[in-house]
Amino acid sequence: MPDWLVFLLLTLLIVAALGVIFIRSLLYAVIIFGGFSLIMALLWQHFNAPDIAIMEAAVGVGTTVLMVAVVTRIRRAQE
């Protein structure tokens, strides 16, 4: 992976982290968190840690799905 791509992924990682912190919509924050997890998995793969990359991807998908389910359930309960 070229160095400029690693720099781009690290920049996107910082932007995603700040986005999760400052965004007001819970659903959008959860979606950005899923993207954060995907970027982390790509970086772990680049750093030659495929076991950690697979675990990051699996945990990221699982937690994202659960959080989306909770957010949609909260929205329905509020209405």
N, C-alpha and C positions, 0 to 999 in steps of 0.2 A: 504494500500500500504506500503510495507516495506521501511525502511529508506534508504537502499542502492539504491532502485529504484528511490526515490525522488532525491537523490544525483546524480544518473546517468542522470535523466531528466534535472536537473539544469546544469550539465556539458554539456550536448548536447545543451541546450539553449544558453550557452555562446559560444560554438563552432559554432553554427548556426549564431549567431549575428556577430561573427568575420568573418565567411565565407561570409556573405552578404556584409560586409564592404570591404574585401580585394579581392574578386573574380573579375576577369576581364570580364567575359562573362555575359551579362545582363540576358540571359535566365536562366543560372545556378543560378544566384543571386535570381531571382524570384522564382525558384523551392525551393531553400534553405529557402527563406522567407516563403513559404507555409509550410515547415516543422517546422519552428520556430513557426508559428501560431498553428500548431497541438500540439506541445509540450506545448505551453502556455495553450491551452484548457485542456490538460490532467492535468497540474498542478493546474489550477483553479478547476477542478473537484475534485482533491485530497484534496484541501483546503476547501472543502464543499461549493463551490460557483457555483452550477450548472447553474444558470441563466447567470453568467458571462462566464462560459465555453461554453454554447450554443452560446452566442453572439460572442465570440472570434472565434469559429469555423465557424459561418456563415459569419462574416466579413472577416476572413482569406481566406475562399474559394472564396468569391466574389472578393476581391482585387487581389488574385492570378490569377484568370481567366481573369480579366480585364488587369492585367499587362502582362500576356502571350500574349494576343491578341495584345496589343500595341507593344510589343517587336517583334512579328512576322511581324506586319505591318511595323515597322521601317526597319526591315531587307529587306523586299520586296521593299520598297521605295529606299533603298540604292543601290540595284542591277540594 
